[in-house]
Amino acid sequence: MDKLTKILDSFDQPKTKNKSKRKWREIEQLKEKFELERELKLYEDSLEYMLDEV
């Protein structure tokens, strides 16, 4: 029984790693999205400022 449990546990481990990697990728994508939105907001504000001057 112990050997069977070890074998079954070994099958579960890669799934957990893949899920973990997938979650980290999602987190990284969200970080990139928020960073991009922040940068776009900065440019938008500077463009409005430039238009106000004209």
QUIJONOR-V472810 format. One record per residue. N is the residue number from 1. PSI is psi in whole degrees, -180 to 180 (999 if undefined). D_FIRST is the distance of its C-alpha to the first C-alpha in whole Angstrom. Layout:
BEGIN
<<N;PSI;D_FIRST> <N;PSI;D_FIRST>>
END
This chain:
BEGIN
<<1;-36;0> <2;-41;4> <3;-40;5> <4;-42;5> <5;-43;6> <6;-43;9> <7;-45;10> <8;-38;11> <9;-36;12> <10;-31;14> <11;-31;16> <12;-29;17> <13;-49;19> <14;-35;22> <15;-42;22> <16;-42;23> <17;-41;25> <18;-40;27> <19;-40;28> <20;-44;29> <21;-42;31> <22;-43;32> <23;-40;33> <24;-37;35> <25;-42;37> <26;-41;38> <27;-44;39> <28;-40;41> <29;-41;43> <30;-41;44> <31;-45;45> <32;-41;47> <33;-46;48> <34;-37;50> <35;-44;51> <36;-45;53> <37;-41;54> <38;-43;56> <39;-42;57> <40;-37;59> <41;-40;60> <42;-45;62> <43;-40;64> <44;-44;65> <45;-41;66> <46;-35;68> <47;-40;69> <48;-40;71> <49;-43;72> <50;-39;74> <51;-36;75> <52;-35;77> <53;-32;79> <54;999;80>>
END
